[in-house]
Amino acid sequence: MMAMGILTTIFSLCAATCGAVLLVLVFLDFRKTRIDDGISAFRRHIDALSPQARRDSIVRHDDDSNMGRSK
């Protein structure tokens, strides 16, 4: 009779632990940032730049892109 109580307690603790771990994993999965979130943040950052800063970034990018090409 005593062994049955111990087994039930151990099983209950394992079930509760597994349930808690599952809830944490589900919560963390919903909090995970998606690639679209990063793209949206990048676009907001670019939109916040002044036209001069954007122009400098575009010129710098074009210079970097053309460095590897031979004409």
Secondary structure, 3 states (H helix, E strand, C coil): CHHHHHHHHHHHHHHHHHHHHHHHHHHHHHHCCCHHHHHHHHHHHHHHCCHHHHHHHHHHHHHHHHHCCCC
